[in-house]
Amino acid sequence: SDIVDAVYIPLPANMRKHWVIKALRQGKHVLVEHPVSLCSTEYIEMLEEAKLSGKFLQDGTMFIHHHRMDEFLQHVTSEEKFGQIREIN
């Protein structure tokens, strides 16, 4: 569909590659979770397809955008609970 710009593929990693490549070939940006795949060969294939299609393949989508992430960050950056943060690696 031309009205869909991106798809979220929440399938387990062992089932993802087929659908990721299919979506990229249809001209869609693709959002997935960690791990993107179970082996580097599959991951590289997906990255190459994304490059060929000119579309994004983004991982870790749900975790970073989940409302609990804000709560978590507020909790761990609380000086009253943990003191002043001096360095993050």
VEXZAVO-931433 format. One record per residue: x, y, z of N, C-alpha, C in turn; residue number from 1. Coordinates in nm, 2 decimals, decimal comma, always signed. Example, Ala and Ser with C-alpha at 12.3 -4.5 7.8 and 13.67 -1.06 7.14 Angstrom:
BEGIN
+--------+--------+--------+--------+--------+--------+--------+--------+--------+-----+
!    nc1 !    nc2 !    nc3 !   cac1 !   cac2 !   cac3 !    cc1 !    cc2 !    cc3 ! num !
+--------+--------+--------+--------+--------+--------+--------+--------+--------+-----+
!  +1,32 !  -0,57 !  +0,78 !  +1,23 !  -0,45 !  +0,78 !  +1,32 !  -0,33 !  +0,78 !   1 !
!  +1,28 !  -0,22 !  +0,71 !  +1,37 !  -0,11 !  +0,71 !  +1,29 !  +0,00 !  +0,79 !   2 !
+--------+--------+--------+--------+--------+--------+--------+--------+--------+-----+
//
This chain:
BEGIN
+--------+--------+--------+--------+--------+--------+--------+--------+--------+-----+
!    nc1 !    nc2 !    nc3 !   cac1 !   cac2 !   cac3 !    cc1 !    cc2 !    cc3 ! num !
+--------+--------+--------+--------+--------+--------+--------+--------+--------+-----+
!  +0,08 !  -0,12 !  +0,00 !  +0,00 !  +0,00 !  +0,00 !  +0,09 !  +0,13 !  +0,00 !   1 !
!  +0,05 !  +0,22 !  -0,08 !  +0,13 !  +0,35 !  -0,09 !  +0,10 !  +0,44 !  +0,03 !   2 !
!  +0,00 !  +0,41 !  +0,11 !  -0,03 !  +0,50 !  +0,23 !  +0,05 !  +0,45 !  +0,35 !   3 !
!  +0,12 !  +0,34 !  +0,34 !  +0,20 !  +0,29 !  +0,45 !  +0,35 !  +0,31 !  +0,42 !   4 !
!  +0,41 !  +0,39 !  +0,51 !  +0,56 !  +0,42 !  +0,50 !  +0,65 !  +0,32 !  +0,57 !   5 !
!  +0,60 !  +0,27 !  +0,68 !  +0,69 !  +0,18 !  +0,76 !  +0,61 !  +0,07 !  +0,82 !   6 !
!  +0,67 !  -0,04 !  +0,85 !  +0,61 !  -0,15 !  +0,92 !  +0,69 !  -0,19 !  +1,04 !   7 !
!  +0,62 !  -0,24 !  +1,14 !  +0,68 !  -0,29 !  +1,27 !  +0,67 !  -0,44 !  +1,26 !   8 !
!  +0,78 !  -0,51 !  +1,27 !  +0,78 !  -0,66 !  +1,26 !  +0,82 !  -0,72 !  +1,40 !   9 !
!  +0,72 !  -0,75 !  +1,48 !  +0,75 !  -0,80 !  +1,62 !  +0,77 !  -0,95 !  +1,63 !  10 !
!  +0,79 !  -1,02 !  +1,52 !  +0,81 !  -1,16 !  +1,51 !  +0,94 !  -1,20 !  +1,59 !  11 !
!  +0,95 !  -1,32 !  +1,63 !  +1,08 !  -1,37 !  +1,69 !  +1,19 !  -1,36 !  +1,59 !  12 !
!  +1,31 !  -1,35 !  +1,63 !  +1,43 !  -1,33 !  +1,55 !  +1,44 !  -1,44 !  +1,44 !  13 !
!  +1,41 !  -1,56 !  +1,47 !  +1,43 !  -1,67 !  +1,38 !  +1,32 !  -1,67 !  +1,26 !  14 !
!  +1,22 !  -1,58 !  +1,27 !  +1,12 !  -1,57 !  +1,17 !  +1,12 !  -1,44 !  +1,10 !  15 !
!  +1,21 !  -1,35 !  +1,13 !  +1,21 !  -1,21 !  +1,08 !  +1,26 !  -1,19 !  +0,94 !  16 !
!  +1,37 !  -1,25 !  +0,90 !  +1,44 !  -1,22 !  +0,78 !  +1,35 !  -1,21 !  +0,66 !  17 !
!  +1,27 !  -1,31 !  +0,64 !  +1,18 !  -1,32 !  +0,52 !  +1,09 !  -1,19 !  +0,51 !  18 !
!  +1,03 !  -1,16 !  +0,63 !  +0,94 !  -1,04 !  +0,63 !  +1,01 !  -0,91 !  +0,62 !  19 !
!  +1,12 !  -0,90 !  +0,68 !  +1,20 !  -0,78 !  +0,67 !  +1,24 !  -0,75 !  +0,53 !  20 !
!  +1,30 !  -0,85 !  +0,46 !  +1,34 !  -0,83 !  +0,32 !  +1,22 !  -0,80 !  +0,23 !  21 !
!  +1,11 !  -0,87 !  +0,26 !  +0,99 !  -0,85 !  +0,18 !  +0,94 !  -0,71 !  +0,19 !  22 !
!  +0,94 !  -0,66 !  +0,31 !  +0,89 !  -0,52 !  +0,34 !  +0,98 !  -0,42 !  +0,27 !  23 !
!  +1,11 !  -0,44 !  +0,29 !  +1,21 !  -0,35 !  +0,23 !  +1,20 !  -0,34 !  +0,08 !  24 !
!  +1,17 !  -0,46 !  +0,02 !  +1,16 !  -0,47 !  -0,13 !  +1,03 !  -0,40 !  -0,17 !  25 !
!  +0,93 !  -0,39 !  -0,08 !  +0,81 !  -0,32 !  -0,11 !  +0,82 !  -0,17 !  -0,08 !  26 !
!  +0,94 !  -0,12 !  -0,05 !  +0,96 !  +0,02 !  -0,03 !  +0,92 !  +0,07 !  +0,11 !  27 !
!  +0,92 !  -0,02 !  +0,21 !  +0,88 !  +0,03 !  +0,35 !  +1,00 !  +0,03 !  +0,44 !  28 !
!  +1,00 !  +0,13 !  +0,53 !  +1,10 !  +0,13 !  +0,64 !  +1,06 !  +0,02 !  +0,73 !  29 !
!  +1,16 !  -0,04 !  +0,80 !  +1,12 !  -0,15 !  +0,89 !  +1,18 !  -0,13 !  +1,03 !  30 !
!  +1,09 !  -0,15 !  +1,12 !  +1,12 !  -0,15 !  +1,27 !  +1,12 !  -0,29 !  +1,33 !  31 !
!  +1,22 !  -0,33 !  +1,40 !  +1,23 !  -0,46 !  +1,46 !  +1,28 !  -0,44 !  +1,60 !  32 !
!  +1,29 !  -0,55 !  +1,67 !  +1,35 !  -0,56 !  +1,81 !  +1,48 !  -0,63 !  +1,81 !  33 !
!  +1,55 !  -0,62 !  +1,93 !  +1,67 !  -0,70 !  +1,95 !  +1,64 !  -0,84 !  +1,98 !  34 !
!  +1,72 !  -0,94 !  +1,94 !  +1,82 !  -0,92 !  +1,84 !  +1,75 !  -0,92 !  +1,70 !  35 !
!  +1,81 !  -0,85 !  +1,61 !  +1,76 !  -0,83 !  +1,47 !  +1,75 !  -0,97 !  +1,41 !  36 !
!  +1,86 !  -1,05 !  +1,42 !  +1,86 !  -1,18 !  +1,37 !  +1,95 !  -1,27 !  +1,46 !  37 !
!  +1,95 !  -1,40 !  +1,43 !  +2,02 !  -1,49 !  +1,52 !  +2,17 !  -1,51 !  +1,47 !  38 !
!  +2,20 !  -1,46 !  +1,35 !  +2,33 !  -1,47 !  +1,30 !  +2,37 !  -1,35 !  +1,22 !  39 !
!  +2,50 !  -1,33 !  +1,21 !  +2,55 !  -1,21 !  +1,14 !  +2,52 !  -1,21 !  +0,99 !  40 !
!  +2,52 !  -1,33 !  +0,93 !  +2,49 !  -1,35 !  +0,79 !  +2,36 !  -1,29 !  +0,75 !  41 !
!  +2,25 !  -1,33 !  +0,83 !  +2,12 !  -1,28 !  +0,80 !  +2,11 !  -1,13 !  +0,83 !  42 !
!  +2,18 !  -1,08 !  +0,93 !  +2,17 !  -0,94 !  +0,96 !  +2,23 !  -0,86 !  +0,85 !  43 !
!  +2,35 !  -0,91 !  +0,79 !  +2,41 !  -0,84 !  +0,68 !  +2,32 !  -0,84 !  +0,56 !  44 !
!  +2,25 !  -0,95 !  +0,53 !  +2,16 !  -0,96 !  +0,42 !  +2,05 !  -0,85 !  +0,43 !  45 !
!  +2,00 !  -0,84 !  +0,56 !  +1,89 !  -0,74 !  +0,58 !  +1,95 !  -0,60 !  +0,56 !  46 !
!  +2,07 !  -0,57 !  +0,61 !  +2,13 !  -0,44 !  +0,60 !  +2,15 !  -0,41 !  +0,45 !  47 !
!  +2,20 !  -0,50 !  +0,38 !  +2,23 !  -0,48 !  +0,24 !  +2,10 !  -0,45 !  +0,16 !  48 !
!  +1,99 !  -0,52 !  +0,20 !  +1,86 !  -0,50 !  +0,13 !  +1,81 !  -0,36 !  +0,17 !  49 !
!  +1,83 !  -0,32 !  +0,29 !  +1,79 !  -0,18 !  +0,33 !  +1,87 !  -0,08 !  +0,25 !  50 !
!  +2,00 !  -0,10 !  +0,24 !  +2,08 !  -0,01 !  +0,16 !  +2,03 !  +0,00 !  +0,01 !  51 !
!  +2,01 !  -0,11 !  -0,04 !  +1,96 !  -0,12 !  -0,18 !  +1,83 !  -0,05 !  -0,20 !  52 !
!  +1,74 !  -0,06 !  -0,10 !  +1,60 !  +0,00 !  -0,11 !  +1,60 !  +0,14 !  -0,07 !  53 !
!  +1,71 !  +0,19 !  -0,01 !  +1,71 !  +0,33 !  +0,04 !  +1,62 !  +0,35 !  +0,16 !  54 !
!  +1,59 !  +0,24 !  +0,23 !  +1,49 !  +0,25 !  +0,35 !  +1,57 !  +0,21 !  +0,47 !  55 !
!  +1,51 !  +0,25 !  +0,59 !  +1,57 !  +0,23 !  +0,72 !  +1,54 !  +0,09 !  +0,77 !  56 !
!  +1,63 !  +0,03 !  +0,84 !  +1,61 !  -0,09 !  +0,92 !  +1,65 !  -0,05 !  +1,06 !  57 !
!  +1,55 !  -0,03 !  +1,15 !  +1,58 !  +0,02 !  +1,28 !  +1,55 !  -0,09 !  +1,38 !  58 !
!  +1,64 !  -0,11 !  +1,48 !  +1,62 !  -0,21 !  +1,58 !  +1,60 !  -0,14 !  +1,72 !  59 !
!  +1,55 !  -0,22 !  +1,81 !  +1,53 !  -0,17 !  +1,95 !  +1,42 !  -0,07 !  +1,96 !  60 !
!  +1,32 !  -0,08 !  +1,87 !  +1,22 !  +0,03 !  +1,86 !  +1,13 !  +0,03 !  +1,98 !  61 !
!  +1,08 !  -0,08 !  +2,03 !  +0,98 !  -0,08 !  +2,14 !  +1,05 !  -0,03 !  +2,27 !  62 !
!  +1,16 !  -0,09 !  +2,30 !  +1,23 !  -0,06 !  +2,43 !  +1,25 !  +0,09 !  +2,45 !  63 !
!  +1,31 !  +0,15 !  +2,35 !  +1,35 !  +0,29 !  +2,37 !  +1,23 !  +0,39 !  +2,36 !  64 !
!  +1,12 !  +0,35 !  +2,30 !  +1,00 !  +0,43 !  +2,29 !  +0,89 !  +0,40 !  +2,39 !  65 !
!  +0,91 !  +0,30 !  +2,47 !  +0,81 !  +0,25 !  +2,56 !  +0,80 !  +0,36 !  +2,68 !  66 !
!  +0,68 !  +0,38 !  +2,73 !  +0,66 !  +0,48 !  +2,83 !  +0,74 !  +0,45 !  +2,96 !  67 !
!  +0,77 !  +0,32 !  +2,98 !  +0,84 !  +0,28 !  +3,10 !  +0,99 !  +0,33 !  +3,09 !  68 !
!  +1,04 !  +0,35 !  +2,97 !  +1,18 !  +0,40 !  +2,96 !  +1,19 !  +0,54 !  +3,03 !  69 !
!  +1,09 !  +0,63 !  +3,01 !  +1,10 !  +0,75 !  +3,08 !  +1,10 !  +0,74 !  +3,23 !  70 !
!  +1,02 !  +0,64 !  +3,28 !  +1,01 !  +0,62 !  +3,43 !  +1,15 !  +0,56 !  +3,47 !  71 !
!  +1,20 !  +0,47 !  +3,39 !  +1,33 !  +0,41 !  +3,43 !  +1,44 !  +0,52 !  +3,44 !  72 !
!  +1,45 !  +0,60 !  +3,33 !  +1,55 !  +0,71 !  +3,33 !  +1,53 !  +0,80 !  +3,45 !  73 !
!  +1,41 !  +0,84 !  +3,48 !  +1,39 !  +0,93 !  +3,60 !  +1,44 !  +0,86 !  +3,73 !  74 !
!  +1,41 !  +0,73 !  +3,74 !  +1,45 !  +0,65 !  +3,86 !  +1,60 !  +0,65 !  +3,87 !  75 !
!  +1,67 !  +0,61 !  +3,76 !  +1,82 !  +0,59 !  +3,77 !  +1,90 !  +0,72 !  +3,77 !  76 !
!  +1,83 !  +0,83 !  +3,74 !  +1,91 !  +0,95 !  +3,74 !  +1,87 !  +1,04 !  +3,86 !  77 !
!  +1,80 !  +0,98 !  +3,95 !  +1,76 !  +1,05 !  +4,08 !  +1,88 !  +1,06 !  +4,17 !  78 !
!  +1,92 !  +1,18 !  +4,20 !  +2,04 !  +1,20 !  +4,28 !  +2,01 !  +1,16 !  +4,42 !  79 !
!  +1,88 !  +1,17 !  +4,47 !  +1,85 !  +1,12 !  +4,60 !  +1,87 !  +0,97 !  +4,62 !  80 !
!  +1,85 !  +0,89 !  +4,51 !  +1,86 !  +0,75 !  +4,52 !  +2,00 !  +0,70 !  +4,49 !  81 !
!  +2,07 !  +0,76 !  +4,40 !  +2,20 !  +0,70 !  +4,35 !  +2,31 !  +0,80 !  +4,36 !  82 !
!  +2,29 !  +0,93 !  +4,39 !  +2,40 !  +1,02 !  +4,39 !  +2,41 !  +1,09 !  +4,25 !  83 !
!  +2,51 !  +1,17 !  +4,24 !  +2,54 !  +1,24 !  +4,11 !  +2,60 !  +1,15 !  +4,01 !  84 !
!  +2,55 !  +1,15 !  +3,89 !  +2,62 !  +1,07 !  +3,78 !  +2,74 !  +1,15 !  +3,73 !  85 !
!  +2,85 !  +1,08 !  +3,73 !  +2,98 !  +1,15 !  +3,69 !  +3,02 !  +1,11 !  +3,55 !  86 !
!  +2,98 !  +0,98 !  +3,51 !  +3,03 !  +0,94 !  +3,38 !  +2,94 !  +0,82 !  +3,34 !  87 !
!  +2,91 !  +0,82 !  +3,21 !  +2,83 !  +0,71 !  +3,15 !  +2,91 !  +0,65 !  +3,03 !  88 !
!  +2,93 !  +0,53 !  +3,03 !  +3,01 !  +0,46 !  +2,93 !  +2,92 !  +0,37 !  +2,85 !  89 !
+--------+--------+--------+--------+--------+--------+--------+--------+--------+-----+
//
